[in-house]
Amino acid sequence: AVAAAGGLAAAAAWATTTSGKRPRCMSVHEWAGQPLDPGPAAHQHASLESDPTLVRADVALLGRPAPSGQQPQAGSHVIFETLGAKTNAIRAYRVYLRRDGSEVVALTTFGDRGCTGHPNIVHGGCTALLFDNTTGWANAVATLAEAGELDAVVERLPEPPAFTSKQGSSSTRFGFTANLSVNYRRPVVAGTTVLIRSKLERVDGRKRVLSATMTDVPSGTHLADATALYVMPRQQQVPASSPQP
């Protein structure tokens, strides 16, 4: 994970220098609201927006536009800020949750530069980063659903979840990634729009296992898949087990 983070930082820096000029920096709200590429990306976005079982979740990090000088929670995020608003290396990352908590779906468009390894091929570290982040969303959504709190969180959007002092922060509530295993099935071409789906597979005490897939839009070609293990803090009370899907 450390090596991947270093590679992503280098990729972002490369994007600002090789063209001879810096890309235009945007606010995270500008970046999150910029029009999607016409064609497959826009069509898939319209499909997600019209699905009554889905609600856009990443607005919880964006919140409402803050007064001048104040940053939203996403203002220091590696996807929303570093690879998003600052460089547009990732042109879109829009996260939707199933209202029943069963799945998270993320629509992502890679930029033409700033996220590549081999020429015109998305770096595997970017793919892993997106899997890590999207399974994190799925884990959080499933945790809230198990606690009977997801409906209330959805009603508050775009405000982030309100944690009591007893619940602590998001990290103490939802835990951290302990392991991420990625299978790269096909190269992902720069500029591609993909759909990432993630869901909770099983719970064993403090351990929570999630799966995720990445497919091309619009062909549906299977590009990569991942399994993530999250571990909840010891003070967090979690169910002893969950039924197999």
N, C-alpha and C positions, 0 to 999 in steps of 0.2 A: 504494500500500500504506500509506503514511503517513497519507493522508487517510482511508482506510478505518479504520485503527486509531484515529484521533481521533474519528471518528463512532461507533465502537463504545464508546469510553470515555464519550462523552457520553450514549449510549443507556443504558449501565449506571447512570450518575449520575442520569438522568431517572427510571429505574425506582425509585430509592430515595427520591425526593422527591415525585412527583406524587400518590401515594396518601396522603401525610401521615404515613406511618410507613415505617420501613425494613423490607424483607423479612427474614425470618429467615435469618441466615447459617448455613450448614452447613459441616462439614468436607468435603473433596473425597471422602472415602470415603462419607459419608452421601449426598452428592449422587449419586455414581456408583451407589449401591446402592438409591436410592429407587424405589418401585414405578412401573412405567410406567403410562400411562393405559390403562384397560381398553378392550378392543375391538381395533382394527387394530394399534395399537402393540404391545400385549402379544402378539397373535397372531404378528406379524412377528418379535418378539424370540424367541418360542418356536421359530419355524421356523429362525432363525439358530443358536440354541443347540443344536438337535437335528441340525444338518448336520455329519456327521463330517469333511467336508473343510475346515471352518472352525474357528478357535480365536480366542477373544477376546483382542485384543492390547493394548487401552488399559490393562489391568491392569499392564503394564510400567511405565507412568508412575505408577500408583497405588501399586504395591508392596503390601507388607503394612502394616497399620496401624502407624504409627510411635509410639515413646514420646512422652509428653506434651512439647510444646515443639519437637518435630521435625516438619518438613514433608516430605511426599513430593515427588518431582520435579514432580508436577502442581500443587503448592501455589502456584506463581506463574504458571500457564498461563492465557492469556486465555480459553480455552474452559472448562477444568475449574474454574478459580477465579473469574475476573472475571465471566463470563457464566453460569457454572454455580453453584458453591457459594455465592457471595456474593449473587447476585440471582435465580437460577433463571430468567433470561431465556432460556437454553437448558436445558430440563428433562432432556434426555438426549442423550448422545453416546457411543455404544458402537461400538467399532471391532473388526472381525473380519478376520483374514487367511486367505487360502487356504494350506493347508499346503504347496502346491507353489510358493508365492510369486507366483502369476499374477494375483492380484487382492486388493484390500482393499474391504471393505463396511462402511459406517458407518450405523447407525440413529440418527436424530436427531429429537428433538421440540422444536419452538420453543415458548417460553412465550407467554402471552397478551399480555404487555407487557415492555418492556425491550429488544426487538430489532426494533421497528417503525420505519418511516420515515413513509410515508403511513399514516393510521389503519387499524389491523388488517392491514396488509401488512408482511411481513418486509422489513427494509432490505436493499438489494442488497449492502451491505458485509458483513452477516452471512453471506449466501450465499457471497460471495467468500472470506471467512475460512474457512468450512467446506471449500470446495474446496481452498484453499491447504493447510490442515492435512491433509486426507484424501489429497491427492496426495503430500504429504510422507511419510505413512505408506506409501503404495504404493511410493514410490521407495526408502524404507529397506528394506522387505520384499523388493523385487526385488534390491536390492544384496546383501543377506544371502544370498538364494537363489543368486545368481550366484557368490558366494564359497564356497558349500557350507556356510554357517554357520546357515541358518535353522532346521534341525531342532534344533540345540543351543540356539538362543535360545528356541524353543517349549518345549523341555524345562525351561528355567529359569523360565518364567513362574510366578508374577507378578513375579519378579525382573527388572530391566532388563538389557539386553545388557551383558556385561562387556567393555570395550574395553581393549586393552593400550596401553602408552605409545606404541608404534609406530603403532597405529591412531588414537590421539587420541580426541577427543570425538565425539558424534553429529554436530556441525556439520562437522567435518573428514572424517568418514566418509561422510556422506550429502549434503553440499553444501547449497546454498541455492536458493530460488526466484529465477530471473532474470526470468521473465515469466509472467504469469497472464492468460489471456484467457477471459472469461465471457460466454456467451450466455444472456440472460434470456428464456426462452420464454413463461412465464406467471407472473402474480403468485403469490407464496407467502403464504397466509393465516396469520396468527399462530395458534399452537396446533396447526399442522399437523405430522404426523409424516412424515418423508421418508427415503428410502433413497439413499445416495450410493455409487456404485461407481467405483473408479479402478484403472487398470492402466498398466503401462509399455508404450508403443507402439514406441519405438525408441531406440537409443543411437548417438551419433556422437562418438567421442572422449570429452571431458569433459561433453558435452551429453546430457541425458536428457529425453525428451519423454513426458509422461504425459497420459492423457485421463481425464475423469470425467463422470458424469451424475448428476442429481438427479431422482428420481421420487417422486410422491405415494404414500403408503401409506393405503388399500389399492388405489386406483384404477389405479395404475401410470402416471398422467398424467405426461408429460415436462415438468418444470418449468424446468430449466436444464442446461447442459453447459459444460464448461471444458477448456482445454488449458493445461498447465503446462510450462515449461521449467526444468529444474534444471541447475545447473552445479557440477561437482565441483571441489574444490580442486586446484590444479596438482600438489601432491605426491601426490595420491591416484591410484593406478594403476587404470585402468578398461579394459574391453575396447574394442578399436578400433571394433567395429561389432556389431550384433545383427541377426538375421533379421527380416524384416518379418512382422507378425502375419498 
